[in-house]
Amino acid sequence: MAVNTEQYQQIRQELGSEVTLVAVSKIKPVEDIKALYDLGQRDFGENYVQELVEKQLLLPSDIRWHFIGHLQSNKVKYIAPFVHLIHGVDSYKLLLEIEKQAAKNLRTIQCLLQVHIAREETKFGFNAAELADIMEILKKGQLQHVQVRGLMGMASFTEDEQHIQKEFIYLKGLFDEYFPSLHPGLPTSVADSQSLVSEYPSSNPSLPVLSMGMSSDYRLAIACGSNMIRVGSLLFGARSKP
Ligand SMILES: *Cc1c(COP(=O)(O)O)cnc(C)c1O
């Protein structure tokens, strides 16, 4: 089995409870997911709709499934019944379709808006002006079955750490502008602090989410203010192309 459980335990310790680790299991078999599940991991990320639907059927129902890939509107219906968080929302049209499918399933679907921060044109996401526009539209409150929790971004594919850092800081700036934390202070009672620890930040709906950082740059991302990282190859081993 290719799962690196030592690496997993080490990352968990590093993160404490302030950063949610999404284990990115795309292309990896359900046995590998189960291995991390048995160690307590509950947040898993997938990129492909059909693969996610198949795995979801085979694995425990308390897994929080994150869709982190590029989502086509016509496929939202397949994941709408169970998906926990959709990271890569990159058009208003897609958001409207998620709203429609969430309503049909009598649920609220949590989403992140993807921001284009990388140099590569092949990556998806809003630019700053488009993000401003969509935040204006969202303020009107017409989407009742979608909860936009925060932002997601992918840095450029480069070894240049300073460049990656610049992109992360830029995204954190937008995040702070549009998703100021509702609970900046420390919890006041022990009960509060315990519930904050167990729920922070993935499943506490009042806390905004900034999803940035992958295997190669998660430490840098956290230093730049990320509270959700998406880590695949460090945990599951390298992927061959699908
Ligand atoms: C594959 C993928 C990851 C994980 O990448 P690793 O480098 O294997 O950690 C994270 N985010 C997205 C959007 C991905 O597609």
The ligand as an SDF file (V2000), in Angstrom:
LIG
                    3D

 15 15  0  0  0  0  0  0  0  0999 V2000
   -4.3450   17.3350   -7.3330 C   0  0  0  0  0  0  0  0  0  0  0  0
   -4.7100   18.5760   -6.6290 C   0  0  0  0  0  0  0  0  0  0  0  0
   -4.1760   18.8660   -5.3560 C   0  0  0  0  0  0  0  0  0  0  0  0
   -3.1580   17.9870   -4.6530 C   0  0  0  0  0  0  0  0  0  0  0  0
   -1.9260   18.0920   -5.2720 O   0  0  0  0  0  0  0  0  0  0  0  0
   -0.6150   17.4420   -4.6220 P   0  0  0  0  0  0  0  0  0  0  0  0
    0.4740   18.2240   -5.2500 O   0  0  0  0  0  0  0  0  0  0  0  0
   -0.6150   16.0130   -4.9930 O   0  0  0  0  0  0  0  0  0  0  0  0
   -0.6870   17.6610   -3.1570 O   0  0  0  0  0  0  0  0  0  0  0  0
   -4.6030   20.0190   -4.7280 C   0  0  0  0  0  0  0  0  0  0  0  0
   -5.4940   20.8530   -5.3020 N   0  0  0  0  0  0  0  0  0  0  0  0
   -6.0100   20.6170   -6.5160 C   0  0  0  0  0  0  0  0  0  0  0  0
   -6.9890   21.5830   -7.0880 C   0  0  0  0  0  0  0  0  0  0  0  0
   -5.6270   19.4830   -7.2230 C   0  0  0  0  0  0  0  0  0  0  0  0
   -6.1400   19.2720   -8.4350 O   0  0  0  0  0  0  0  0  0  0  0  0
  1  2  1  0
  2  3  1  0
  2 14  2  0
  3  4  1  0
  3 10  2  0
  4  5  1  0
  5  6  1  0
  6  7  2  0
  6  8  1  0
  6  9  1  0
 10 11  1  0
 11 12  2  0
 12 13  1  0
 12 14  1  0
 14 15  1  0
M  END
$$$$
